[in-house]
Amino acid sequence: MSEKMSMRISFYLVSACGLLLCGTVGASTARTDWSIACSIRSDKFDYVLPDALRENDIDMWIVIDKGRGTEPLANDFGDASSNGNGIFVFTDRGGDRIERASFGRGVDEVKDCEVFDHYGDPSKLGEFVRERAPEAIAVNFTSDDELFPMEGRHLSDGISHTDFVNLQMALGEPFSSRLVSAERVIAHWRGRRVALELIEFSKIAEITRELLDRALSNEVITPGKTTLGDVMWWLEEQRKQRGLESGWDPTVYLSPPDGNEIANTHRVIQRGDVIQIDYGLGRNNFFTDMKRFAYVLQDDEQDLPDWVLEGFQNSRKVRKMIRENVTSGGPGRPKLELLKQRVGEMGFVYTEDEQPSDVSGVEVNIGMHAAGNLGHDAGGALFQIYPTRTDYDVQPYSIISLEFIVFTPTREWRGNKLPVNIEENVLVTPHGVEWLHVPQQRPRIIR
């Protein structure tokens, strides 16, 4: 990333902090949101798109939206249309920018954004491509060879079979034989962030944090009366009142001593329970993914017991270690292997499982994935169960979920292990890991 780009990000991050501290994290007008989306699009086309194509040896990227925003990346490039297919074509013709063309999206709203160079008739796509004679044409399909891959295909597999066949026919040979997967281009595009994206994401992250803190308090929970489902519905009602989108239904769950999680049921919350929530909110093409941890005091307890504090303190030690050892640049796999090594050096045991085992001592599982426009986004990851994305480069200024679990043995649970699930949304930079919202520093207390 250029010095100019780094300075732009630093300036806007200072501005973002000012916005958040001044309490302007609230509703905005539709026109303001549209203007922000246009500004983000302009900066990403200027500063991210050239490297996304060139570092992956791609000459042209064709994205086909079937209408109404059905292409997963549609909001990145333009506004949803009720008309037929919209086609976006990005071509590397040399120089310091990428040519941008929109076919079938000639409405004034799209043109007012002023980010495309050409607005064309979809019937002329073949002629347009032949004039530019690209060697490698990226299209939104993946290289997955499994029917149900662990990582999902929701972002990188937007083209339908029908559109793929018709695109081949429109291009003709030799160009129809030059179509390749755009998955690495998409990972780069979604992985590297511009400043205004970080500002927008921080706004929704702060709202998510606030609602989770309120949900895990006596404002919402009365021990012996409130159910897990009640907490889930309270969060959904708050989301709806604010006009926000849901990344998924909030997962409100108990972590009992037997290790079997209980989630979103009619089970009544009792004193002595350990409660955790996994939730994500969205607005203006950005979604969070965050967890929070709480304990319900027993009748004779005035503050958190030592065994709960010890478990959470172990999680803070792991969090500190991760922040000291992760920077952007290079693939995620070596970074994950280094973290596994560091876990051992701390005297803990690394586990590939997301549940405790019979191994003695504190166990740690780390699963850091890209976030930003979705709770689980397409960029580079440090996550064993996401092998493809863990091989991707972690781009400078990536939004990542700093996610891990720490299992601490406790006598109060007859030697069973207390799980502390941590997930914060962070910015991974060449310098290290920086917060995009206020992290959880202490367990939430429910009295």
C-alpha positions as CSV (number, residue, x, y, z in Angstrom):
1,M,0.0,0.0,0.0
2,S,1.3,3.4,-0.9
3,E,2.3,6.1,1.6
4,K,-0.5,8.2,0.2
5,M,-3.1,5.5,0.9
6,S,-1.7,4.9,4.4
7,M,-2.0,8.6,5.2
8,R,-5.6,8.7,3.9
9,I,-6.5,5.8,6.2
10,S,-4.8,7.4,9.2
11,F,-6.7,10.7,8.6
12,Y,-10.1,8.9,8.2
13,L,-9.5,6.7,11.2
14,V,-9.0,9.8,13.4
15,S,-12.2,11.2,11.9
16,A,-14.0,7.9,12.7
17,C,-12.9,8.1,16.3
18,G,-14.3,11.6,16.5
19,L,-17.6,10.6,15.0
20,L,-18.0,7.7,17.5
21,L,-17.0,9.7,20.5
22,C,-19.4,12.5,19.6
23,G,-22.2,10.0,19.6
24,T,-23.2,10.2,16.0
25,V,-23.6,6.4,15.7
26,G,-27.2,6.5,14.6
27,A,-29.6,6.5,11.8
28,S,-28.8,8.4,8.6
29,T,-30.7,9.3,5.5
30,A,-31.0,7.0,2.5
31,R,-29.3,9.7,0.4
32,T,-26.4,9.9,2.9
33,D,-25.9,6.1,2.8
34,W,-26.0,6.2,-1.0
35,S,-23.4,8.9,-1.1
36,I,-21.1,7.0,1.4
37,A,-21.5,3.9,-0.7
38,C,-20.5,5.8,-3.9
39,S,-17.4,7.3,-2.1
40,I,-16.3,3.9,-0.9
41,R,-16.8,2.4,-4.4
42,S,-14.7,5.2,-5.9
43,D,-11.8,4.7,-3.5
44,K,-11.9,1.0,-3.9
45,F,-11.9,1.2,-7.7
46,D,-8.9,3.6,-7.5
47,Y,-6.8,2.0,-4.7
48,V,-7.8,-1.7,-4.4
49,L,-9.0,-2.9,-7.7
50,P,-5.7,-2.5,-9.6
51,D,-3.7,-4.7,-7.2
52,A,-6.7,-7.2,-6.9
53,L,-6.4,-7.9,-10.7
54,R,-2.6,-7.6,-11.2
55,E,-1.5,-9.6,-8.2
56,N,-3.7,-12.4,-9.4
57,D,-2.7,-12.2,-13.1
58,I,-6.2,-11.2,-14.2
59,D,-6.7,-8.9,-17.3
60,M,-10.5,-8.6,-17.0
61,W,-13.2,-9.3,-14.4
62,I,-16.8,-9.8,-15.4
63,V,-19.5,-9.8,-12.8
64,I,-23.1,-10.6,-13.7
65,D,-26.0,-9.6,-11.5
66,K,-29.3,-11.4,-12.4
67,G,-31.3,-8.4,-11.2
68,R,-32.5,-7.1,-7.8
69,G,-29.0,-7.5,-6.3
70,T,-28.9,-11.3,-6.5
71,E,-25.2,-11.3,-7.2
72,P,-23.5,-11.3,-3.7
73,L,-21.2,-8.5,-4.7
74,A,-23.9,-6.3,-6.3
75,N,-23.9,-3.7,-3.6
76,D,-20.1,-3.3,-3.9
77,F,-20.5,-2.2,-7.5
78,G,-23.9,-0.6,-8.0
79,D,-27.4,-0.3,-6.9
80,A,-30.0,-3.1,-7.1
81,S,-32.2,-3.0,-10.2
82,S,-35.6,-4.5,-10.9
83,N,-34.6,-4.9,-14.5
84,G,-32.7,-7.8,-16.1
85,N,-29.1,-8.7,-15.9
86,G,-26.6,-6.0,-15.0
87,I,-23.0,-6.7,-16.1
88,F,-19.9,-5.0,-14.6
89,V,-16.6,-5.4,-16.5
90,F,-13.3,-4.3,-15.1
91,T,-10.3,-4.3,-17.5
92,D,-6.6,-3.7,-16.9
93,R,-5.5,-1.6,-19.8
94,G,-2.3,-0.5,-18.1
95,G,-1.6,2.7,-16.3
96,D,-2.6,3.5,-12.7
97,R,-6.3,2.6,-12.9
98,I,-8.7,-0.1,-14.1
99,E,-11.2,0.6,-16.8
100,R,-14.8,0.2,-15.4
101,A,-17.9,-0.5,-17.6
102,S,-21.5,-1.1,-16.7
103,F,-23.8,-2.9,-19.1
104,G,-27.6,-2.7,-18.6
105,R,-27.4,-0.3,-15.7
106,G,-28.0,3.0,-17.4
107,V,-30.3,4.6,-14.8
108,D,-29.4,8.0,-13.6
109,E,-28.8,6.8,-10.1
110,V,-25.9,4.6,-11.3
111,K,-24.5,7.3,-13.5
112,D,-24.8,9.9,-10.6
113,C,-22.2,7.8,-8.7
114,E,-19.7,8.8,-11.4
115,V,-17.4,5.7,-11.0
116,F,-17.9,4.0,-14.3
117,D,-16.2,4.9,-17.6
118,H,-18.6,3.3,-20.0
119,Y,-22.3,2.5,-20.0
120,G,-23.2,-0.1,-22.6
121,D,-25.8,-2.3,-24.1
122,P,-25.5,-5.9,-22.9
123,S,-25.8,-7.2,-26.4
124,K,-22.5,-5.5,-27.2
125,L,-20.5,-7.3,-24.4
126,G,-18.8,-9.7,-26.8
127,E,-17.6,-6.9,-29.1
128,F,-16.4,-5.0,-26.0
129,V,-14.4,-8.0,-24.8
130,R,-12.9,-8.8,-28.2
131,E,-11.7,-5.3,-28.6
132,R,-9.7,-5.6,-25.4
133,A,-8.5,-9.2,-26.0
134,P,-7.9,-10.2,-22.4
135,E,-5.8,-13.4,-21.7
136,A,-7.4,-14.2,-18.4
137,I,-11.0,-13.3,-17.6
138,A,-12.1,-13.8,-14.0
139,V,-15.8,-14.8,-13.4
140,N,-17.5,-15.3,-10.1
141,F,-17.3,-19.1,-9.6
142,T,-15.1,-21.1,-7.3
143,S,-12.7,-24.0,-7.5
144,D,-14.5,-26.0,-4.9
145,D,-14.7,-29.7,-5.6
146,E,-17.1,-30.6,-2.8
147,L,-20.9,-30.5,-2.8
148,F,-20.9,-29.0,0.7
149,P,-17.6,-27.2,1.4
150,M,-16.9,-26.0,4.9
151,E,-16.2,-22.5,3.8
152,G,-19.4,-22.0,1.8
153,R,-19.6,-20.4,-1.7
154,H,-21.9,-17.5,-0.9
155,L,-19.6,-14.7,-2.1
156,S,-17.4,-16.1,-4.8
157,D,-19.9,-18.2,-6.7
158,G,-22.4,-15.6,-7.8
159,I,-22.8,-16.6,-11.5
160,S,-25.5,-19.0,-12.4
161,H,-25.1,-22.0,-14.8
162,T,-27.4,-20.2,-17.3
163,D,-25.4,-17.0,-17.2
164,F,-22.1,-18.9,-17.5
165,V,-23.2,-20.7,-20.6
166,N,-24.7,-17.6,-22.2
167,L,-21.5,-15.6,-21.3
168,Q,-19.4,-18.2,-23.1
169,M,-21.7,-17.9,-26.1
170,A,-21.5,-14.1,-26.1
171,L,-17.7,-14.1,-25.9
172,G,-17.0,-16.9,-28.4
173,E,-13.6,-18.5,-28.8
174,P,-10.9,-18.0,-27.8
175,F,-12.2,-15.9,-25.0
176,S,-14.8,-18.4,-23.8
177,S,-11.9,-20.7,-23.0
178,R,-10.1,-18.0,-20.9
179,L,-12.7,-17.9,-18.1
180,V,-11.1,-18.5,-14.7
181,S,-12.3,-18.4,-11.1
182,A,-12.5,-14.9,-9.5
183,E,-12.2,-16.2,-6.0
184,R,-8.8,-14.8,-5.3
185,V,-9.7,-11.4,-6.9
186,I,-12.7,-11.3,-4.6
187,A,-10.7,-12.2,-1.5
188,H,-8.3,-9.3,-2.3
189,W,-11.2,-6.9,-3.1
190,R,-13.0,-7.7,0.1
191,G,-9.9,-8.1,2.2
192,R,-8.2,-4.7,1.6
193,R,-10.2,-1.8,3.1
194,V,-10.3,1.9,2.4
195,A,-10.8,4.5,5.1
196,L,-14.5,5.2,4.7
197,E,-15.3,1.5,5.0
198,L,-13.6,1.4,8.4
199,I,-15.7,4.4,9.5
200,E,-18.9,2.8,8.4
201,F,-18.1,-0.5,9.9
202,S,-17.1,1.0,13.3
203,K,-20.5,2.7,13.5
204,I,-22.4,-0.6,13.2
205,A,-19.8,-2.3,15.5
206,E,-20.5,0.2,18.2
207,I,-24.3,-0.4,18.0
208,T,-23.7,-4.2,18.1
209,R,-21.5,-3.8,21.2
210,E,-24.0,-1.6,23.0
211,L,-26.9,-4.0,22.3
212,L,-25.0,-7.0,23.4
213,D,-24.0,-5.3,26.7
214,R,-27.6,-4.4,27.4
215,A,-28.8,-7.9,26.5
216,L,-26.4,-9.4,29.1
217,S,-27.7,-7.2,32.0
218,N,-30.5,-7.0,34.4
219,E,-32.3,-4.6,32.0
220,V,-33.2,-7.8,30.0
221,I,-32.4,-10.8,32.3
222,T,-34.2,-11.6,35.5
223,P,-32.7,-14.9,36.9
224,G,-35.3,-17.6,37.4
225,K,-37.7,-15.9,34.9
226,T,-36.1,-14.9,31.6
227,T,-35.4,-17.6,29.0
228,L,-32.7,-17.7,26.4
229,G,-35.3,-17.2,23.8
230,D,-36.5,-14.0,25.5
231,V,-33.0,-12.6,25.2
232,M,-32.9,-13.5,21.5
233,W,-36.2,-11.8,20.8
234,W,-35.2,-8.7,22.7
235,L,-32.2,-8.3,20.5
236,E,-34.3,-8.8,17.4
237,E,-36.8,-6.3,18.5
238,Q,-34.0,-3.7,19.1
239,R,-32.6,-4.4,15.7
240,K,-35.9,-4.0,14.0
241,Q,-36.6,-0.7,15.9
242,R,-33.3,0.7,14.5
243,G,-34.0,-0.4,11.0
244,L,-30.9,-2.6,10.9
245,E,-30.4,-5.9,9.1
246,S,-29.6,-9.2,10.7
247,G,-26.5,-11.2,9.9
248,W,-28.2,-14.2,11.4
249,D,-30.6,-14.9,14.3
250,P,-28.8,-14.1,17.6
251,T,-27.3,-17.2,19.2
252,V,-27.9,-16.9,23.0
253,Y,-26.4,-20.0,24.7
254,L,-25.5,-21.5,28.0
255,S,-22.2,-23.3,28.6
256,P,-22.9,-25.9,31.3
257,P,-20.2,-28.0,33.0
258,D,-21.0,-31.0,30.8
259,G,-19.7,-29.1,27.7
260,N,-23.0,-29.4,25.8
261,E,-24.1,-25.9,24.7
262,I,-27.8,-25.0,25.1
263,A,-29.0,-22.3,22.6
264,N,-32.1,-20.2,21.9
265,T,-34.5,-22.5,23.9
266,H,-37.2,-22.0,26.5
267,R,-34.7,-22.9,29.2
268,V,-34.9,-20.4,32.0
269,I,-31.7,-18.6,32.9
270,Q,-30.7,-19.5,36.5
271,R,-28.2,-18.3,39.0
272,G,-24.7,-19.6,38.4
273,D,-25.2,-19.9,34.6
274,V,-22.5,-18.9,32.1
275,I,-24.2,-17.1,29.2
276,Q,-22.7,-16.2,25.9
277,I,-24.1,-14.5,22.7
278,D,-22.9,-14.6,19.1
279,Y,-24.6,-11.9,17.0
280,G,-24.1,-9.7,13.9
281,L,-25.9,-6.6,12.7
282,G,-25.8,-4.9,9.4
283,R,-26.4,-1.6,7.6
284,N,-25.3,0.0,4.3
285,N,-23.5,-3.2,3.1
286,F,-21.6,-3.8,6.4
287,F,-22.1,-6.6,8.9
288,T,-20.5,-7.3,12.3
289,D,-19.7,-10.6,14.0
290,M,-19.3,-10.3,17.8
291,K,-19.5,-12.4,21.0
292,R,-20.0,-11.5,24.6
293,F,-19.6,-13.5,27.8
294,A,-21.6,-13.1,31.1
295,Y,-22.1,-14.8,34.4
296,V,-25.2,-14.9,36.6
297,L,-24.3,-14.3,40.3
298,Q,-25.4,-16.8,42.9
299,D,-27.5,-15.4,45.8
300,D,-24.5,-15.3,48.1
301,E,-22.1,-13.7,45.5
302,Q,-21.5,-10.0,45.4
303,D,-19.0,-10.1,42.5
304,L,-17.5,-12.4,40.0
305,P,-16.1,-15.6,41.6
306,D,-12.4,-16.3,41.1
307,W,-12.9,-19.3,38.8
308,V,-14.9,-17.1,36.3
309,L,-12.3,-14.3,36.6
310,E,-9.5,-16.8,36.0
311,G,-11.1,-18.2,32.8
312,F,-11.7,-14.7,31.4
313,Q,-8.2,-13.6,32.4
314,N,-6.8,-16.5,30.4
315,S,-8.7,-15.3,27.4
316,R,-7.2,-11.9,27.8
317,K,-3.7,-13.4,27.9
318,V,-4.4,-15.2,24.6
319,R,-5.9,-12.0,23.1
320,K,-2.8,-10.1,24.0
321,M,-0.6,-12.8,22.5
322,I,-2.6,-12.7,19.2
323,R,-2.3,-8.9,19.0
324,E,1.4,-9.1,19.5
325,N,2.0,-11.7,16.8
326,V,-0.4,-11.0,13.9
327,T,0.2,-8.4,11.1
328,S,-1.0,-8.1,7.5
329,G,0.9,-9.4,4.6
330,G,1.4,-13.0,3.4
331,P,-1.0,-16.0,3.8
332,G,-2.9,-16.8,6.9
333,R,-1.5,-20.3,7.4
334,P,2.0,-19.4,8.6
335,K,0.4,-16.9,10.9
336,L,-1.9,-19.5,12.4
337,E,1.0,-21.9,12.9
338,L,2.9,-19.2,14.7
339,L,0.0,-18.6,17.0
340,K,-0.3,-22.4,17.8
341,Q,3.4,-22.3,18.7
342,R,2.9,-19.2,21.0
343,V,0.0,-21.0,22.7
344,G,2.3,-23.8,23.7
345,E,4.9,-21.3,24.9
346,M,2.3,-19.8,27.2
347,G,1.9,-23.2,28.9
348,F,-1.5,-23.8,27.3
349,V,-2.5,-26.6,24.9
350,Y,-3.7,-25.9,21.4
351,T,-6.7,-27.9,20.2
352,E,-8.3,-28.1,16.7
353,D,-11.7,-28.8,18.3
354,E,-14.2,-26.2,19.4
355,Q,-15.0,-28.1,22.5
356,P,-12.9,-29.2,25.5
357,S,-11.1,-32.6,25.7
358,D,-9.7,-34.8,28.4
359,V,-6.2,-33.3,28.0
360,S,-5.0,-31.7,31.2
361,G,-4.5,-27.9,31.4
362,V,-5.9,-24.9,29.6
363,E,-6.9,-25.5,25.9
364,V,-7.1,-22.9,23.2
365,N,-8.7,-23.0,19.8
366,I,-8.2,-20.1,17.3
367,G,-10.4,-19.3,14.3
368,M,-9.9,-15.9,12.9
369,H,-11.9,-15.1,9.7
370,A,-12.5,-12.1,7.5
371,A,-15.4,-9.9,8.3
372,G,-16.8,-6.6,7.1
373,N,-19.4,-6.8,4.4
374,L,-20.6,-10.1,5.9
375,G,-20.0,-11.7,9.3
376,H,-17.9,-14.3,7.5
377,D,-16.4,-12.5,4.5
378,A,-14.2,-13.7,1.7
379,G,-10.7,-12.4,2.6
380,G,-7.7,-14.1,4.1
381,A,-8.3,-16.1,7.3
382,L,-6.4,-17.8,10.2
383,F,-8.8,-20.7,10.6
384,Q,-8.1,-24.4,10.3
385,I,-11.6,-25.3,9.1
386,Y,-11.3,-22.6,6.3
387,P,-8.3,-24.1,4.5
388,T,-8.7,-22.2,1.2
389,R,-9.1,-18.8,2.8
390,T,-6.2,-19.5,5.2
391,D,-4.0,-19.9,2.1
392,Y,-5.1,-16.4,0.9
393,D,-2.9,-13.3,1.8
394,V,-4.1,-11.3,4.8
395,Q,-4.4,-7.9,3.0
396,P,-3.3,-4.7,4.7
397,Y,-6.1,-3.0,6.6
398,S,-8.3,-6.2,6.6
399,I,-11.3,-6.4,8.9
400,I,-10.9,-9.7,10.8
401,S,-12.8,-11.4,13.5
402,L,-10.4,-11.9,16.4
403,E,-12.1,-15.2,17.4
404,F,-10.9,-17.9,19.8
405,I,-12.0,-20.1,22.7
406,V,-10.2,-20.7,25.9
407,F,-11.1,-23.8,28.0
408,T,-10.0,-23.4,31.7
409,P,-10.3,-26.3,34.1
410,T,-12.2,-25.4,37.3
411,R,-12.8,-27.2,40.6
412,E,-16.2,-25.7,40.8
413,W,-17.1,-27.8,37.8
414,R,-15.4,-30.9,39.1
415,G,-12.5,-30.5,36.8
416,N,-14.6,-29.7,33.7
417,K,-13.5,-26.7,31.7
418,L,-15.1,-23.3,31.5
419,P,-15.3,-22.1,27.9
420,V,-14.7,-18.4,27.2
421,N,-15.7,-17.6,23.6
422,I,-14.1,-14.4,22.4
423,E,-14.9,-12.6,19.2
424,E,-14.1,-9.0,18.5
425,N,-13.9,-7.2,15.1
426,V,-10.4,-5.8,14.5
427,L,-8.3,-4.1,11.8
428,V,-5.2,-6.0,10.8
429,T,-2.5,-3.6,9.6
430,P,1.2,-3.9,8.8
431,H,1.8,-2.7,12.4
432,G,-0.4,-5.2,14.1
433,V,-4.0,-5.6,15.3
434,E,-6.1,-2.5,16.1
435,W,-9.6,-2.2,17.6
436,L,-12.6,-1.2,15.5
437,H,-14.8,-1.0,18.6
438,V,-14.4,-1.2,22.4
439,P,-13.5,-4.8,23.3
440,Q,-14.8,-6.7,26.3
441,Q,-12.4,-6.3,29.2
442,R,-14.4,-8.1,31.9
443,P,-17.3,-10.6,32.1
444,R,-20.7,-9.1,32.1
445,I,-22.4,-9.5,35.5
446,I,-26.1,-10.4,35.9
447,R,-27.3,-9.9,39.5
